Amino acid sequence: MVTSIILINAERTHINDVAERLAEISSISEVYSVSGNYDLIAIVRVKSNDELSDLVTNKMKEIDGITRTESMLAFRAYSRHDLDAMFSL
């Protein structure tokens, strides 16, 4: 499983539309509107790097209003939720 965090800039008048369109894509598990240098953050979970490449270079380019993206690959997850699940019987 490949997890990616995609930081997204969008045209101000399209932020909500972009977020809704991103949330409709099955490999995107969450979309957050955020403050700071980016407008949206998408959490992506796919089976392979090829699927991630297709998402970023084909599916996301079809969404009007996205002006810039920056993709980061996650190496390891550190989450209290994962630890709770692992130790609960």
N, C-alpha and C positions, 0 to 999 in steps of 0.2 A: 504494500500500500504506500502510495506517495502522497504526502500532505504538503500543500503549498499555501502560503499566505500571499495574497495578491493585493497590493496597495494601489488604489485607483483614484485618479483625478477625473472629474467630470465637469461639463459645462454647468454652471450654477442653476440654470433653468431646467436641467435634465437629471439632477441628482436622484430624485425619487423614482423617476422612470427607469433609470439605469439600475438602481438597487432592485426594483421589482423584476426587471428582466433577468438580472443575474440570479436572483433567488429562484427563478423558474428552471434553471439549469440543474439537472439531477446531480452532477458531480460537485456542485457548490453547496456545502452543508449550511453555511451561515453567511450573511452579509450584514455588516455593521456600518452605520453612518458614524463618523468620528470627527473629532476636532483636530486641528494641527495642520500639517503639510498635505494631508490627503483628505479626500471626501468620503471614501468608502474603503472598507477592507472586506475581502472575500476569503473565506476558508474553503479550500478545495481538497477533496480526497478522491484520488483516482488510483487505478490499478498499476499504471505505468507512466513513465516519462513521455511516451508517445501520446497517451491520452491527454496529459497536461499540455503538451505542445499543441495538439489539436484544439483544445479549449481556448488557449491564449491567442493562437494565431488565426484561428478560423471562427469559432463561435463568438468570442468576445468582440471581434472586429465588426460583427454584424450589428452590434448594439450602438445606436446613435447616441452621441453625447459623451462617450469616453474619450478623454483627451490624452491620457498617459497612464501607463501601468508600470509597476515594478513588482516582480515576482521573487519570492524567497522560498527555498525548499527547507522543510523542517527535517532535522536529523533525528531528533529524539523528543518525545513528549514527557513533560514533567507536570503531572496533574494530580491534585488531591482526589479528584473523582476516580481516576484510574487506580490509585492506591486503595481507596475505600472499597472499590469493587473487587480488587484482588484479595483483600483480607476478609471480606464478608463471606460467610458460609451458609 
